[in-house]
């Protein structure tokens, strides 16, 4: 196949996924019942909720890869979002030892599934958003990195790489509210980004903090541009 901009972007994705999965694995030995029952960064969710979600979404997106490599399509979740939500609720009731074992098994399966994807495979069609395998891989990258920080087990938004933060900003561009021309400027890199039409609004800060704000997470450092515009829903 010819090299497209999307397939070229995939070149660094396997290494990024490996790093994120390894980071999550390193947190698992520290899980105790008290740790998993503590609140996460997400309102109403414990750390066990977040970790159960990482387990489920990791397996769901990994099977997009497995089936795509066979030339087949499959839904992201059997039973759709209701089944996804029920699995999270059931999973978060597990004790730390069960949760740790389940996450370890899930990461084994995730890594095995994505390791089979070659450079020529990223444009294979998948059911996820009726896109291609690259879309599913990028989704797993987002889910893995963002929810690992949501678990409040050590890693924070300051640990996000600049390529990841730039990707998050691009993916979340649809959150720019109607009637606003939003310009984001990173103070720690040459990165700048403008989306939308209407009243100019400028926000500046570290690139990871700008991405965190777009993702609905708390930036670690200050952002200029008070008051910040109210963002729309996730795409």
Residue pairs with C-beta under 8 A, 6 or more apart in sequence:
1 7
1 120
1 123
4 123
6 122
6 123
6 132
6 134
7 119
7 122
7 123
7 134
9 134
10 119
10 122
10 134
10 137
11 119
12 163
13 134
13 137
13 138
13 141
14 114
14 115
14 117
16 141
16 161
16 163
16 164
17 114
17 137
17 140
17 141
17 144
18 111
20 141
20 144
20 145
20 148
21 107
21 110
21 111
21 144
23 148
23 155
23 159
24 54
24 103
24 107
24 144
24 148
25 104
25 107
27 148
27 151
27 153
27 154
27 155
28 100
28 103
28 104
29 100
30 153
31 51
31 96
31 99
31 100
32 96
33 95
33 96
35 47
35 96
35 153
36 46
36 47
36 48
36 51
36 95
36 96
36 99
37 46
37 47
37 48
38 46
38 47
38 152
39 45
39 46
39 47
39 152
40 46
40 47
40 49
40 50
40 150
40 151
40 152
41 149
41 150
41 151
41 152
41 217
41 218
42 49
42 50
42 150
45 92
45 150
46 92
47 151
47 152
47 153
48 91
48 92
48 93
48 94
48 99
49 88
49 89
49 92
50 147
50 150
50 151
51 92
51 99
51 103
51 151
52 87
52 88
52 90
52 91
52 92
52 94
52 99
53 88
53 147
54 103
54 106
54 143
54 144
54 147
54 148
54 151
55 91
55 102
55 103
55 106
56 77
56 84
56 87
56 88
56 91
57 84
57 140
57 143
57 147
58 106
58 107
58 109
58 110
58 140
58 143
58 144
59 106
59 109
59 110
60 76
60 77
60 84
61 76
61 110
61 128
61 136
61 137
61 139
61 140
61 143
62 109
62 110
62 113
62 114
62 140
63 74
63 113
64 74
64 76
64 126
64 127
64 128
64 133
64 136
65 113
65 114
65 116
65 117
65 133
65 136
65 137
66 113
66 116
67 73
67 74
67 126
68 121
68 124
68 125
68 126
68 133
68 136
69 116
69 117
69 121
69 124
71 124
73 125
73 126
73 127
74 127
75 127
76 127
76 128
77 83
77 84
79 86
91 99
91 102
94 102
110 140
114 137
114 140
117 133
117 137
121 133
122 132
122 133
122 134
122 137
123 132
123 133
123 134
124 132
124 133
125 131
125 132
125 133
126 132
126 133
126 135
126 136
128 135
128 136
128 139
129 135
129 139
138 167
138 171
141 164
141 167
142 167
142 168
142 171
145 160
145 164
146 168
146 215
146 217
148 155
149 155
149 156
149 157
149 159
149 160
149 217
150 217
156 220
157 208
157 209
157 211
157 212
157 217
157 218
157 219
157 220
158 208
158 220
160 168
160 208
160 211
160 212
162 189
162 191
162 207
162 208
164 211
165 207
165 208
165 210
165 211
166 191
166 207
166 211
168 211
168 214
168 215
169 184
169 193
169 210
169 211
169 214
170 193
171 235
172 211
172 214
172 215
172 234
172 235
173 195
173 235
174 232
174 235
175 214
175 231
175 232
175 233
175 234
175 235
176 182
176 195
176 196
176 229
176 231
176 232
177 196
177 229
177 230
177 231
177 232
178 196
178 198
178 232
179 196
179 197
179 198
179 199
180 196
180 198
180 199
180 201
180 229
181 194
181 195
181 196
181 197
181 198
181 199
181 200
181 201
182 194
182 195
182 196
182 201
182 203
182 229
183 192
183 193
183 194
183 200
183 201
183 202
183 203
184 192
184 193
184 194
184 203
184 204
184 210
184 214
185 191
185 192
185 193
185 202
185 203
185 204
186 192
186 204
186 205
186 206
186 207
186 210
187 204
187 205
187 206
188 206
188 207
189 207
191 207
201 225
201 229
202 224
202 225
203 210
203 213
203 223
203 224
203 225
203 228
204 210
204 223
204 224
204 225
205 213
205 219
205 221
205 222
205 223
205 224
206 219
206 220
206 221
208 219
208 220
209 219
209 220
209 221
209 222
209 223
210 219
210 223
212 218
212 219
212 220
213 219
213 223
213 228
214 231
216 231
216 234
